[in-house]
Amino acid sequence: MSFENIHNYYEQLVTYRLNEMVAAKFIDSEQDFLEDVSCVALNHLPARYVRYNVDMMFYMTPDERERMDREVRNAVSMAVDYVMQRRRNNTASA
């Protein structure tokens, strides 16, 4: 049995938000930094597993989409701050 099509819907939303922030030069585009931020953000969001993203979009109300977008923005902002602070602390103690 294969579960290749199953994924957490929030992964795509977090990636999209991070790409927006990199494009706007709000955050560094370093791969390790982005991966750390993604992990921290996703750990603060609920899991929403789907097979196809289009199914999720079809069944959500506009209010649900707005709430999810707000949750992602908050989680990513918090994660950026957290990862940046940890890196500063590690650099200062080295």
For each residue, the residues with C-beta under 8 A, 3 or more apart:
1:
2:
3: 6
4:
5: 51 52
6: 3 49 50 51
7: 11 12 49 50
8: 11 42 47 48 49
9: 12 13 48 49 50 53 56
10: 13 14 42 45 46 47 48 68 72
11: 7 8 14 15 38 42
12: 7 9 15 16 53
13: 9 10 16 17 68 69 72
14: 10 11 17 18 38 41 42 45 72 75 76
15: 11 12 18 19 38
16: 12 13 19 20
17: 13 14 20 21 72 73 76
18: 14 15 21 22 27 34 37 38 76
19: 15 16 22 23
20: 16 17 23 24
21: 17 18 24 26 27 76 80
22: 18 19 25 26 27 28 29 34
23: 19 20
24: 20 21
25: 22
26: 21 22
27: 18 21 22 33 34 37 80
28: 22 33 34
29: 22 34
30: 33 34
31: 34 35
32: 35 36
33: 27 28 30 36 37 83 87
34: 18 22 27 28 29 30 31 37 38
35: 31 32 38 39
36: 32 33 39 40 79 83
37: 18 27 33 34 40 41 76 79 80 83
38: 11 14 15 18 34 35 41 42 79
39: 35 36 42 43 79
40: 36 37 43 44 78 79 82 83
41: 14 37 38 44 45 72 75 76 78 79
42: 8 10 11 14 38 39 45 75
43: 39 40
44: 40 41 75 78 79
45: 10 14 41 42 71 72 75
46: 10
47: 8 10
48: 8 9 10 56
49: 6 7 8 9
50: 6 7 9 53 55 56
51: 5 6 55
52: 5 55 56
53: 9 12 50 56 57
54: 57 58
55: 50 51 52 58 59
56: 9 48 50 52 53 59 60
57: 53 54 60 65
58: 54 55
59: 55 56
60: 56 57 64 65 68
61: 64 65
62: 65 66
63: 66 67
64: 60 61 67 68
65: 57 60 61 62 68 69
66: 62 63 69 70
67: 63 64 70 71
68: 10 13 60 64 65 71 72
69: 13 65 66 72 73
70: 66 67 73 74
71: 45 67 68 74 75
72: 10 13 14 17 41 45 68 69 75 76
73: 17 69 70 76 77
74: 70 71 77 78
75: 14 41 42 44 45 71 72 78 79
76: 14 17 18 21 37 41 72 73 79 80
77: 73 74 80 81
78: 40 41 44 74 75 81 82
79: 36 37 38 39 40 41 44 75 76 82 83
80: 21 27 37 76 77 83 84
81: 77 78 84 85
82: 40 78 79 85 86
83: 33 36 37 40 79 80 86 87
84: 80 81 87 88
85: 81 82 88 89
86: 82 83 89 90
87: 33 83 84 90 91
88: 84 85 91 92
89: 85 86 92 93
90: 86 87 93 94
91: 87 88 94
92: 88 89
93: 89 90
94: 90 91
